[in-house]
Amino acid sequence: RLKSKEERVRKDLERKTRRADKLQKDIQRFQMIAKQEQAQNEERKRSLLQRKTRAIRRLQANKDEMVAFRKEQQNKLIELSRYANAKKDSLREQCAMAEKVKKLALECQKKETAREEFASLLRVRIDESDSKSSSSDGSISEEPNSNVCASRRMSWQDELKQRASQMS
Protein backbone atom coordinates (compact mmCIF):
# COMPACT_ATOMS: atom_id res chain seq x y z
CA ARG A 1 0.00 0.00 0.00
CA LEU A 2 2.68 2.35 0.79
CA LYS A 3 4.22 1.71 -2.54
CA SER A 4 1.04 2.36 -4.34
CA LYS A 5 0.47 5.43 -2.27
CA GLU A 6 4.00 6.51 -3.01
CA GLU A 7 3.46 5.69 -6.64
CA ARG A 8 0.31 7.76 -6.72
CA VAL A 9 2.01 10.67 -4.98
CA ARG A 10 4.95 10.41 -7.36
CA LYS A 11 2.67 10.32 -10.37
CA ASP A 12 0.65 13.16 -8.94
CA LEU A 13 3.90 15.02 -8.28
CA GLU A 14 5.12 14.36 -11.82
CA ARG A 15 1.79 15.41 -13.23
CA LYS A 16 1.81 18.55 -11.08
CA THR A 17 5.47 19.18 -11.99
CA ARG A 18 4.68 18.77 -15.67
CA ARG A 19 1.70 21.02 -15.22
CA ALA A 20 3.86 23.57 -13.34
CA ASP A 21 6.49 23.33 -16.10
CA LYS A 22 3.79 23.77 -18.70
CA LEU A 23 2.37 26.72 -16.80
CA GLN A 24 5.89 28.14 -16.41
CA LYS A 25 6.45 27.80 -20.17
CA ASP A 26 3.04 29.37 -20.84
CA ILE A 27 3.92 32.24 -18.48
CA GLN A 28 7.29 32.73 -20.22
CA ARG A 29 5.60 32.55 -23.62
CA PHE A 30 2.96 35.11 -22.56
CA GLN A 31 5.67 37.33 -21.07
CA MET A 32 7.60 37.11 -24.35
CA ILE A 33 4.44 37.84 -26.34
CA ALA A 34 3.69 40.76 -24.00
CA LYS A 35 7.25 42.11 -24.46
CA GLN A 36 6.96 41.72 -28.24
CA GLU A 37 3.57 43.43 -28.26
CA GLN A 38 4.92 46.14 -26.01
CA ALA A 39 7.87 46.62 -28.38
CA GLN A 40 5.49 46.63 -31.37
CA ASN A 41 3.21 49.09 -29.58
CA GLU A 42 6.19 51.32 -28.80
CA GLU A 43 7.26 51.12 -32.47
CA ARG A 44 3.72 51.92 -33.62
CA LYS A 45 3.53 54.76 -31.11
CA ARG A 46 6.88 56.16 -32.32
CA SER A 47 5.81 55.75 -35.95
CA LEU A 48 2.45 57.43 -35.30
CA LEU A 49 4.19 60.23 -33.44
CA GLN A 50 6.55 60.77 -36.38
CA ARG A 51 3.61 60.74 -38.83
CA LYS A 52 1.73 63.17 -36.58
CA THR A 53 4.77 65.47 -36.43
CA ARG A 54 5.17 65.36 -40.24
CA ALA A 55 1.44 66.00 -40.72
CA ILE A 56 1.58 68.97 -38.33
CA ARG A 57 4.63 70.36 -40.17
CA ARG A 58 2.88 69.92 -43.54
CA LEU A 59 -0.27 71.53 -42.17
CA GLN A 60 1.71 74.47 -40.82
CA ALA A 61 3.60 74.80 -44.12
CA ASN A 62 0.29 74.78 -45.99
CA LYS A 63 -1.11 77.40 -43.62
CA ASP A 64 1.98 79.56 -44.09
CA GLU A 65 1.72 79.13 -47.85
CA MET A 66 -1.96 80.08 -47.76
CA VAL A 67 -1.18 83.17 -45.67
CA ALA A 68 1.55 84.18 -48.12
CA PHE A 69 -0.76 83.53 -51.08
CA ARG A 70 -3.56 85.58 -49.51
CA LYS A 71 -1.14 88.40 -48.76
CA GLU A 72 0.14 88.31 -52.35
CA GLN A 73 -3.41 88.30 -53.71
CA GLN A 74 -4.33 91.15 -51.40
CA ASN A 75 -1.34 93.15 -52.64
CA LYS A 76 -2.31 92.36 -56.24
CA LEU A 77 -5.87 93.48 -55.52
CA ILE A 78 -4.64 96.72 -53.96
CA GLU A 79 -2.38 97.33 -56.97
CA LEU A 80 -5.23 96.50 -59.35
CA SER A 81 -7.55 98.87 -57.49
CA ARG A 82 -4.97 101.65 -57.67
CA TYR A 83 -4.46 100.99 -61.37
CA ALA A 84 -8.22 100.93 -61.99
CA ASN A 85 -8.68 104.19 -60.08
CA ALA A 86 -5.88 105.81 -62.05
CA LYS A 87 -7.41 104.63 -65.32
CA LYS A 88 -10.84 105.79 -64.16
CA ASP A 89 -9.42 109.24 -63.36
CA SER A 90 -7.68 109.27 -66.73
CA LEU A 91 -10.92 108.33 -68.47
CA ARG A 92 -12.79 111.05 -66.59
CA GLU A 93 -10.19 113.57 -67.75
CA GLN A 94 -10.50 112.28 -71.30
CA CYS A 95 -14.31 112.53 -71.09
CA ALA A 96 -14.02 116.08 -69.82
CA MET A 97 -11.62 116.89 -72.66
CA ALA A 98 -14.00 115.21 -75.13
CA GLU A 99 -16.87 117.34 -73.81
CA LYS A 100 -14.75 120.46 -74.26
CA VAL A 101 -13.84 119.37 -77.78
CA LYS A 102 -17.49 118.62 -78.52
CA LYS A 103 -18.54 122.06 -77.27
CA LEU A 104 -15.75 123.63 -79.27
CA ALA A 105 -16.81 121.67 -82.35
CA LEU A 106 -20.41 122.84 -81.91
CA GLU A 107 -19.22 126.42 -81.55
CA CYS A 108 -17.02 125.98 -84.62
CA GLN A 109 -19.94 124.54 -86.53
CA LYS A 110 -22.09 127.51 -85.54
CA LYS A 111 -19.29 129.90 -86.50
CA GLU A 112 -18.75 128.05 -89.78
CA THR A 113 -22.45 128.21 -90.55
CA ALA A 114 -22.47 131.91 -89.71
CA ARG A 115 -19.34 132.42 -91.80
CA GLU A 116 -20.87 130.57 -94.73
CA GLU A 117 -24.03 132.66 -94.43
CA PHE A 118 -21.87 135.75 -94.20
CA ALA A 119 -19.82 134.62 -97.20
CA SER A 120 -22.93 133.94 -99.26
CA LEU A 121 -24.37 137.34 -98.29
CA LEU A 122 -21.03 138.92 -99.11
CA ARG A 123 -20.99 137.17 -102.48
CA VAL A 124 -24.50 138.39 -103.16
CA ARG A 125 -23.50 141.96 -102.28
CA ILE A 126 -20.28 141.65 -104.30
CA ASP A 127 -22.27 140.39 -107.22
CA GLU A 128 -24.72 143.26 -106.75
CA SER A 129 -21.93 145.80 -106.44
CA ASP A 130 -20.12 144.23 -109.40
CA SER A 131 -23.18 144.43 -111.49
CA LYS A 132 -23.66 148.05 -110.39
CA SER A 133 -20.02 148.97 -110.94
CA SER A 134 -19.78 147.17 -114.26
CA SER A 135 -22.88 148.89 -115.39
CA SER A 136 -21.59 152.26 -114.16
CA ASP A 137 -17.91 152.27 -115.19
CA GLY A 138 -17.33 148.92 -116.86
CA SER A 139 -14.41 147.90 -114.58
CA ILE A 140 -14.60 145.20 -111.86
CA SER A 141 -12.98 145.98 -108.53
CA GLU A 142 -12.59 142.82 -106.41
CA GLU A 143 -9.63 143.81 -104.30
CA PRO A 144 -11.40 145.67 -101.45
CA ASN A 145 -14.02 142.96 -101.05
CA SER A 146 -11.42 140.18 -100.99
CA ASN A 147 -9.61 142.09 -98.23
CA VAL A 148 -12.82 142.12 -96.20
CA CYS A 149 -13.18 138.31 -96.60
CA ALA A 150 -9.55 137.72 -95.68
CA SER A 151 -9.78 139.95 -92.61
CA ARG A 152 -13.02 138.22 -91.53
CA ARG A 153 -11.42 134.77 -92.01
CA MET A 154 -8.35 135.83 -90.02
CA SER A 155 -10.37 137.17 -87.12
CA TRP A 156 -12.48 133.99 -87.04
CA GLN A 157 -9.36 131.77 -87.05
CA ASP A 158 -7.75 133.88 -84.33
CA GLU A 159 -10.91 133.59 -82.21
CA LEU A 160 -10.92 129.81 -82.69
CA LYS A 161 -7.27 129.53 -81.63
CA GLN A 162 -7.90 131.75 -78.62
CA ARG A 163 -10.89 129.63 -77.44
CA ALA A 164 -8.92 126.39 -77.94
CA SER A 165 -6.05 127.73 -75.80
CA GLN A 166 -8.53 128.81 -73.09
CA MET A 167 -10.11 125.35 -72.94
CA SER A 168 -6.80 123.54 -72.53
Summary of the structure (lengths in Angstrom):
residues: 168
radius of gyration: 58.0
end to end distance: 143.4
largest distance: 191.8
contacts: 346
relative contact order: 0.04
helix: 95%
strand: 0%
